[in-house]
Amino acid sequence: MNEMPSQNPSHSPASEALSTPPAKAYYARHIFFCLNDRKNGEESCAQHRAQEGFDRCKTQVKAAGLAGPGKVRVNKAGCLDRCAAGPVAVVYPEAVWYTYVDASDIDEIVESHLKNGQVVERLLVPSHTGR
């Protein structure tokens, strides 16, 4: 008698693909800056000079030789839904969320985290902080 193979819902070609280590990433890290500007009067990152933080980060990453394939990519993002901590940026693949106030904060994120892989503890967004 021919028996059908057992179906294990946790084992599928898709889950198999996810368990396989990915090929080397095109970028080692991405940093996404929320540049959202709410027009309805609600707080948003754009109201807290987020564009300046993005521009500073992009300039510093390039100046440090960190930009490009296999290195760091600085990206613009729409709302990241962490408005209460704004302005915010998130670094992947580590999923580390930062808030910042000025150029020196951005410089510290670039030097410590993007260049040397060390999280800047004092700039972390508390995990419970959302919109």
N, CA, C and O atoms as a DFTB+ gen file, in Angstrom:
524 C
 N C O
     1  1       0.835      -1.176       0.000
     2  2       0.000       0.000       0.000
     3  2       0.879       1.237       0.000
     4  3       1.821       1.333       0.787
     5  1       0.577       2.186      -0.878
     6  2       1.343       3.427      -0.942
     7  2       0.802       4.415       0.077
     8  3      -0.392       4.712       0.111
     9  1       1.704       4.913       0.903
    10  2       1.286       5.896       1.891
    11  2       1.748       7.267       1.452
    12  3       2.823       7.420       0.873
    13  1       0.936       8.251       1.728
    14  2       1.313       9.622       1.408
    15  2       2.309      10.083       2.463
    16  3       2.180       9.743       3.638
    17  1       3.302      10.859       2.040
    18  2       4.234      11.390       3.032
    19  2       3.490      12.289       4.016
    20  3       2.542      12.984       3.649
    21  1       3.924      12.264       5.235
    22  2       3.249      13.096       6.237
    23  2       3.501      14.566       5.922
    24  3       4.579      14.952       5.472
    25  1       2.504      15.348       6.166
    26  2       2.604      16.787       5.934
    27  2       2.943      17.471       7.252
    28  3       2.159      17.434       8.201
    29  1       4.061      18.065       7.301
    30  2       4.474      18.806       8.486
    31  2       4.328      20.287       8.157
    32  3       5.106      20.805       7.356
    33  1       3.355      20.992       8.749
    34  2       3.127      22.397       8.399
    35  2       4.322      23.294       8.697
    36  3       4.455      24.358       8.092
    37  1       5.185      22.892       9.606
    38  2       6.335      23.738       9.904
    39  2       7.497      23.471       8.950
    40  3       8.530      24.138       9.015
    41  1       7.319      22.489       8.064
    42  2       8.369      22.174       7.108
    43  2       7.819      22.317       5.701
    44  3       7.021      21.495       5.250
    45  1       8.241      23.345       5.023
    46  2       7.811      23.586       3.657
    47  2       9.001      24.127       2.886
    48  3       9.984      24.550       3.494
    49  1       8.935      24.122       1.565
    50  2      10.038      24.702       0.801
    51  2      10.319      26.141       1.222
    52  3      11.479      26.550       1.264
    53  1       9.282      26.914       1.533
    54  2       9.501      28.299       1.947
    55  2      10.252      28.369       3.271
    56  3      11.180      29.166       3.412
    57  1       9.859      27.534       4.255
    58  2      10.549      27.579       5.537
    59  2      11.956      27.031       5.408
    60  3      12.862      27.447       6.129
    61  1      12.136      26.095       4.487
    62  2      13.473      25.561       4.227
    63  2      14.380      26.663       3.709
    64  3      15.538      26.768       4.114
    65  1      13.846      27.488       2.808
    66  2      14.630      28.586       2.255
    67  2      15.012      29.579       3.343
    68  3      16.114      30.127       3.326
    69  1      14.105      29.812       4.292
    70  2      14.394      30.751       5.361
    71  2      15.453      30.225       6.316
    72  3      16.183      31.009       6.921
    73  1      15.546      28.916       6.457
    74  2      16.515      28.358       7.391
    75  2      17.909      28.262       6.779
    76  3      18.883      28.019       7.491
    77  1      18.009      28.449       5.479
    78  2      19.298      28.414       4.808
    79  2      19.972      29.768       4.985
    80  3      19.339      30.800       4.759
    81  1      21.234      29.790       5.382
    82  2      21.908      31.076       5.548
    83  2      21.885      31.851       4.225
    84  3      22.150      31.280       3.167
    85  1      21.572      33.144       4.284
    86  2      21.513      33.932       3.058
    87  2      22.900      34.124       2.459
    88  3      23.917      34.040       3.147
    89  1      22.905      34.381       1.169
    90  2      24.163      34.714       0.510
    91  2      24.658      36.035       1.097
    92  3      23.894      36.764       1.729
    93  1      25.890      36.327       0.893
    94  2      26.448      37.576       1.410
    95  2      25.571      38.748       0.962
    96  3      25.241      38.883      -0.216
    97  1      25.209      39.574       1.914
    98  2      24.332      40.702       1.641
    99  2      25.022      41.720       0.745
   100  3      26.240      41.889       0.799
   101  1      24.234      42.391      -0.072
   102  2      24.789      43.421      -0.949
   103  2      25.354      44.569      -0.120
   104  3      26.412      45.113      -0.437
   105  1      24.635      44.934       0.953
   106  2      25.135      45.921       1.915
   107  2      25.262      45.231       3.270
   108  3      24.416      44.413       3.631
   109  1      26.299      45.552       4.010
   110  2      26.474      44.985       5.344
   111  2      25.464      45.581       6.319
   112  3      24.955      44.885       7.199
   113  1      25.177      46.879       6.158
   114  2      24.228      47.566       7.024
   115  2      23.442      48.595       6.234
   116  3      23.943      49.188       5.279
   117  1      22.206      48.793       6.651
   118  2      21.374      49.886       6.169
   119  2      21.023      50.733       7.377
   120  3      20.769      50.209       8.461
   121  1      21.011      52.043       7.186
   122  2      20.428      52.915       8.198
   123  2      19.306      53.686       7.511
   124  3      19.516      54.374       6.513
   125  1      18.110      53.547       8.076
   126  2      16.927      54.196       7.538
   127  2      16.555      55.368       8.439
   128  3      16.433      55.210       9.654
   129  1      16.376      56.537       7.844
   130  2      15.967      57.735       8.565
   131  2      14.516      58.045       8.243
   132  3      14.155      58.193       7.076
   133  1      13.683      58.143       9.270
   134  2      12.308      58.570       9.066
   135  2      12.346      60.045       8.701
   136  3      12.877      60.868       9.446
   137  1      11.771      60.373       7.535
   138  2      11.676      61.765       7.091
   139  2      10.213      62.186       6.953
   140  3       9.902      63.175       6.288
   141  1       9.326      61.429       7.583
   142  2       7.896      61.682       7.458
   143  2       7.519      63.065       7.984
   144  3       8.005      63.512       9.023
   145  1       6.642      63.723       7.237
   146  2       6.141      65.044       7.612
   147  2       4.619      64.995       7.633
   148  3       3.973      64.981       6.585
   149  1       4.056      64.969       8.830
   150  2       2.596      64.919       8.967
   151  2       2.030      66.324       8.794
   152  3       2.508      67.283       9.400
   153  1       1.017      66.424       7.967
   154  2       0.397      67.722       7.690
   155  2      -0.805      67.993       8.587
   156  3      -1.393      69.073       8.520
   157  1      -1.179      67.023       9.429
   158  2      -2.377      67.157      10.256
   159  2      -2.094      67.721      11.651
   160  3      -2.974      67.714      12.512
   161  1      -0.887      68.201      11.873
   162  2      -0.557      68.776      13.172
   163  2       0.051      67.802      14.159
   164  3       0.545      68.221      15.205
   165  1       0.029      66.491      13.849
   166  2       0.659      65.507      14.730
   167  2       2.178      65.621      14.627
   168  3       2.720      66.044      13.605
   169  1       2.846      65.234      15.703
   170  2       4.310      65.222      15.705
   171  2       4.836      64.299      14.619
   172  3       4.248      63.254      14.340
   173  1       5.938      64.688      14.014
   174  2       6.591      63.833      13.028
   175  2       8.082      64.144      13.010
   176  3       8.518      65.209      13.449
   177  1       8.840      63.205      12.501
   178  2      10.298      63.347      12.498
   179  2      10.774      64.551      11.698
   180  3      11.761      65.188      12.065
   181  1      10.074      64.870      10.598
   182  2      10.477      66.013       9.778
   183  2      10.475      67.317      10.571
   184  3      11.250      68.226      10.275
   185  1       9.609      67.410      11.571
   186  2       9.532      68.611      12.409
   187  2      10.719      68.719      13.363
   188  3      10.909      69.743      14.018
   189  1      11.513      67.655      13.434
   190  2      12.657      67.626      14.347
   191  2      13.974      67.523      13.589
   192  3      14.927      66.899      14.054
   193  1      14.010      68.142      12.420
   194  2      15.242      68.261      11.619
   195  2      15.790      66.903      11.159
   196  3      17.003      66.709      11.095
   197  1      14.904      65.987      10.848
   198  2      15.323      64.657      10.392
   199  2      16.116      64.716       9.087
   200  3      17.063      63.951       8.903
   201  1      15.741      65.609       8.193
   202  2      16.464      65.725       6.917
   203  2      17.926      66.100       7.167
   204  3      18.823      65.597       6.491
   205  1      18.161      66.979       8.132
   206  2      19.532      67.363       8.478
   207  2      20.320      66.159       8.994
   208  3      21.492      65.992       8.655
   209  1      19.686      65.326       9.806
   210  2      20.350      64.124      10.315
   211  2      20.693      63.167       9.189
   212  3      21.793      62.615       9.152
   213  1      19.747      62.967       8.262
   214  2      19.978      62.113       7.101
   215  2      21.146      62.649       6.269
   216  3      22.065      61.905       5.926
   217  1      21.103      63.938       5.950
   218  2      22.160      64.543       5.123
   219  2      23.523      64.412       5.800
   220  3      24.516      64.092       5.147
   221  1      23.567      64.657       7.100
   222  2      24.823      64.544       7.847
   223  2      25.348      63.117       7.806
   224  3      26.536      62.895       7.571
   225  1      24.469      62.153       8.032
   226  2      24.869      60.750       8.036
   227  2      25.418      60.348       6.670
   228  3      26.470      59.714       6.587
   229  1      24.722      60.709       5.612
   230  2      25.156      60.368       4.263
   231  2      26.549      60.945       3.985
   232  3      27.415      60.261       3.439
   233  1      26.751      62.199       4.365
   234  2      28.049      62.860       4.174
   235  2      29.150      62.162       4.979
   236  3      30.240      61.912       4.464
   237  1      28.858      61.850       6.238
   238  2      29.855      61.220       7.111
   239  2      30.192      59.795       6.670
   240  3      31.351      59.386       6.734
   241  1      29.203      59.050       6.229
   242  2      29.428      57.683       5.756
   243  2      30.334      57.709       4.526
   244  3      31.267      56.913       4.421
   245  1      30.061      58.622       3.601
   246  2      30.907      58.749       2.406
   247  2      32.320      59.172       2.783
   248  3      33.293      58.602       2.289
   249  1      32.438      60.169       3.656
   250  2      33.750      60.681       4.061
   251  2      34.589      59.619       4.757
   252  3      35.815      59.621       4.644
   253  1      33.933      58.710       5.477
   254  2      34.638      57.650       6.208
   255  2      34.943      56.447       5.303
   256  3      35.553      55.476       5.752
   257  1      34.527      56.506       4.056
   258  2      34.762      55.387       3.143
   259  2      33.897      54.186       3.439
   260  3      34.256      53.057       3.102
   261  1      32.749      54.420       4.072
   262  2      31.866      53.320       4.464
   263  2      30.747      53.053       3.462
   264  3      30.015      52.074       3.610
   265  1      30.598      53.903       2.447
   266  2      29.486      53.772       1.496
   267  2      29.810      52.773       0.398
   268  3      30.958      52.643      -0.025
   269  1      28.787      52.078      -0.053
   270  2      28.936      51.211      -1.212
   271  2      28.670      49.759      -0.931
   272  3      28.483      49.358       0.218
   273  1      28.653      48.964      -1.994
   274  2      28.400      47.523      -1.863
   275  2      29.322      46.869      -0.831
   276  3      30.525      47.124      -0.794
   277  1      28.720      46.024      -0.001
   278  2      29.465      45.343       1.047
   279  2      29.694      46.196       2.279
   280  3      30.292      45.749       3.257
   281  1      29.214      47.427       2.223
   282  2      29.434      48.361       3.327
   283  2      28.099      48.885       3.847
   284  3      27.247      48.100       4.263
   285  1      27.909      50.207       3.827
   286  2      26.728      50.835       4.429
   287  2      25.920      51.584       3.374
   288  3      26.470      52.209       2.467
   289  1      24.612      51.505       3.519
   290  2      23.687      52.269       2.690
   291  2      22.845      53.140       3.607
   292  3      22.253      52.644       4.566
   293  1      22.788      54.443       3.317
   294  2      21.975      55.394       4.071
   295  2      20.704      55.630       3.259
   296  3      20.764      56.073       2.112
   297  1      19.542      55.327       3.870
   298  2      18.267      55.401       3.161
   299  2      17.283      56.345       3.823
   300  3      17.271      56.510       5.043
   301  1      16.450      56.967       2.979
   302  2      15.298      57.730       3.444
   303  2      14.153      56.754       3.668
   304  3      14.041      55.739       2.981
   305  1      13.307      57.075       4.636
   306  2      12.120      56.255       4.876
   307  2      10.938      57.161       5.174
   308  3      11.097      58.301       5.612
   309  1       9.769      56.636       4.929
   310  2       8.554      57.300       5.367
   311  2       8.376      56.990       6.842
   312  3       9.341      56.657       7.530
   313  1       7.171      57.095       7.321
   314  2       6.911      56.885       8.738
   315  2       7.350      55.498       9.193
   316  3       6.992      54.487       8.590
   317  1       8.132      55.471      10.266
   318  2       8.586      54.222      10.870
   319  2       7.770      53.897      12.124
   320  3       8.041      52.913      12.812
   321  1       6.771      54.731      12.412
   322  2       5.816      54.506      13.494
   323  2       6.439      54.499      14.889
   324  3       5.978      53.791      15.785
   325  1       7.485      55.293      15.057
   326  2       8.099      55.473      16.385
   327  2       8.138      56.971      16.692
   328  3       9.093      57.472      17.286
   329  1       7.096      57.667      16.279
   330  2       7.016      59.126      16.310
   331  2       7.330      59.744      17.675
   332  3       7.936      60.812      17.745
   333  1       6.927      59.087      18.741
   334  2       7.122      59.640      20.086
   335  2       8.594      59.810      20.428
   336  3       8.930      60.562      21.343
   337  1       9.467      59.133      19.719
   338  2      10.905      59.235      19.983
   339  2      11.621      60.096      18.947
   340  3      12.843      60.235      18.991
   341  1      10.868      60.670      18.021
   342  2      11.444      61.350      16.862
   343  2      12.401      62.466      17.178
   344  3      12.278      63.148      18.195
   345  1      13.351      62.641      16.298
   346  2      13.543      61.917      15.055
   347  2      14.175      60.549      15.320
   348  3      14.902      60.364      16.295
   349  1      13.883      59.601      14.435
   350  2      14.417      58.257      14.610
   351  2      15.115      57.758      13.346
   352  3      14.847      58.195      12.226
   353  1      16.022      56.820      13.594
   354  2      16.697      56.080      12.525
   355  2      16.861      54.659      13.033
   356  3      16.960      54.430      14.239
   357  1      16.888      53.706      12.110
   358  2      17.058      52.308      12.497
   359  2      18.152      51.689      11.643
   360  3      18.217      51.906      10.433
   361  1      19.011      50.916      12.298
   362  2      20.115      50.245      11.618
   363  2      19.793      48.764      11.496
   364  3      19.494      48.095      12.486
   365  1      19.859      48.264      10.271
   366  2      19.682      46.839       9.992
   367  2      20.958      46.279       9.420
   368  3      21.658      46.993       8.702
   369  1      21.302      45.026       9.703
   370  2      20.405      43.965      10.117
   371  2      20.195      43.858      11.622
   372  3      19.438      42.991      12.057
   373  1      20.821      44.686      12.425
   374  2      20.720      44.540      13.875
   375  2      19.386      44.999      14.445
   376  3      19.046      44.638      15.572
   377  1      18.617      45.794      13.685
   378  2      17.345      46.356      14.145
   379  2      17.537      47.203      15.402
   380  3      16.806      47.054      16.382
   381  1      18.517      48.081      15.361
   382  2      18.815      48.983      16.476
   383  2      18.207      50.340      16.148
   384  3      18.513      50.937      15.116
   385  1      17.341      50.821      17.041
   386  2      16.625      52.077      16.856
   387  2      17.302      53.198      17.625
   388  3      17.591      53.074      18.815
   389  1      17.549      54.299      16.916
   390  2      18.192      55.471      17.521
   391  2      17.307      56.701      17.419
   392  3      16.495      56.843      16.505
   393  1      17.491      57.583      18.390
   394  2      17.020      58.945      18.294
   395  2      18.271      59.813      18.341
   396  3      19.329      59.359      18.777
   397  1      18.154      61.042      17.900
   398  2      19.338      61.914      17.848
   399  2      18.875      63.355      17.951
   400  3      17.716      63.679      17.693
   401  1      19.813      64.209      18.335
   402  2      19.490      65.615      18.517
   403  2      20.276      66.494      17.553
   404  3      19.741      67.453      16.995
   405  1      21.533      66.165      17.364
   406  2      22.377      67.056      16.572
   407  2      23.426      66.285      15.777
   408  3      23.451      65.054      15.783
   409  1      24.288      67.032      15.095
   410  2      25.316      66.438      14.244
   411  2      26.273      65.543      15.023
   412  3      26.744      64.537      14.491
   413  1      26.567      65.891      16.269
   414  2      27.498      65.053      17.042
   415  2      26.893      63.683      17.338
   416  3      27.615      62.688      17.404
   417  1      25.568      63.624      17.517
   418  2      24.909      62.325      17.712
   419  2      25.032      61.476      16.446
   420  3      25.325      60.283      16.520
   421  1      24.809      62.087      15.303
   422  2      24.940      61.367      14.031
   423  2      26.367      60.889      13.850
   424  3      26.597      59.745      13.455
   425  1      27.322      61.753      14.134
   426  2      28.734      61.376      14.000
   427  2      29.074      60.183      14.882
   428  3      29.836      59.303      14.482
   429  1      28.504      60.158      16.087
   430  2      28.759      59.051      17.009
   431  2      28.137      57.748      16.496
   432  3      28.743      56.684      16.626
   433  1      26.949      57.820      15.922
   434  2      26.318      56.630      15.341
   435  2      27.162      56.108      14.184
   436  3      27.377      54.901      14.069
   437  1      27.638      56.999      13.333
   438  2      28.471      56.583      12.193
   439  2      29.753      55.937      12.686
   440  3      30.090      54.833      12.259
   441  1      30.464      56.595      13.567
   442  2      31.759      56.088      14.040
   443  2      31.609      54.808      14.861
   444  3      32.297      53.818      14.612
   445  1      30.708      54.835      15.837
   446  2      30.584      53.689      16.734
   447  2      29.875      52.501      16.100
   448  3      30.404      51.390      16.105
   449  1      28.686      52.724      15.555
   450  2      27.889      51.604      15.071
   451  2      28.192      51.241      13.619
   452  3      28.524      50.093      13.323
   453  1      28.080      52.207      12.720
   454  2      28.237      51.881      11.300
   455  2      29.667      51.496      10.940
   456  3      29.882      50.655      10.068
   457  1      30.627      52.094      11.594
   458  2      32.034      51.779      11.311
   459  2      32.559      50.629      12.166
   460  3      33.225      49.728      11.655
   461  1      32.260      50.657      13.473
   462  2      32.879      49.708      14.405
   463  2      31.922      48.676      15.009
   464  3      32.353      47.831      15.793
   465  1      30.642      48.728      14.661
   466  2      29.694      47.728      15.134
   467  2      29.321      47.833      16.601
   468  3      28.794      46.877      17.171
   469  1      29.584      48.980      17.227
   470  2      29.271      49.178      18.643
   471  2      28.026      50.049      18.789
   472  3      28.001      51.185      18.315
   473  1      27.005      49.524      19.437
   474  2      25.760      50.253      19.643
   475  2      26.011      51.461      20.543
   476  3      26.751      51.376      21.522
   477  1      25.384      52.587      20.197
   478  2      25.478      53.805      21.006
   479  2      24.306      53.783      21.991
   480  3      23.212      54.253      21.681
   481  1      24.547      53.241      23.156
   482  2      23.504      52.999      24.161
   483  2      22.716      54.255      24.519
   484  3      21.493      54.198      24.655
   485  1      23.389      55.372      24.671
   486  2      22.719      56.593      25.133
   487  2      21.701      57.143      24.139
   488  3      20.860      57.961      24.509
   489  1      21.766      56.706      22.888
   490  2      20.857      57.197      21.859
   491  2      19.746      56.211      21.491
   492  3      18.957      56.467      20.582
   493  1      19.692      55.085      22.203
   494  2      18.683      54.067      21.884
   495  2      17.263      54.538      22.208
   496  3      17.021      55.204      23.215
   497  1      16.346      54.175      21.333
   498  2      14.924      54.427      21.576
   499  2      14.433      53.321      22.504
   500  3      14.655      52.146      22.210
   501  1      13.774      53.651      23.611
   502  2      13.235      52.607      24.494
   503  2      12.292      51.687      23.706
   504  3      11.515      52.150      22.871
   505  1      12.369      50.412      23.975
   506  2      11.614      49.420      23.203
   507  2      10.106      49.637      23.254
   508  3       9.412      49.243      22.316
   509  1       9.583      50.234      24.287
   510  2       8.144      50.453      24.410
   511  2       7.654      51.710      23.688
   512  3       6.446      51.918      23.575
   513  1       8.559      52.541      23.203
   514  2       8.179      53.800      22.588
   515  2       7.671      53.574      21.169
   516  3       8.377      53.032      20.320
   517  1       6.455      53.993      20.934
   518  2       5.843      53.836      19.610
   519  2       5.406      55.165      19.074
   520  3       6.133      56.157      19.130
   521  1       4.237      55.166      18.567
   522  2       3.697      56.365      17.942
   523  2       3.110      57.252      19.000
   524  3       2.596      58.326      18.689
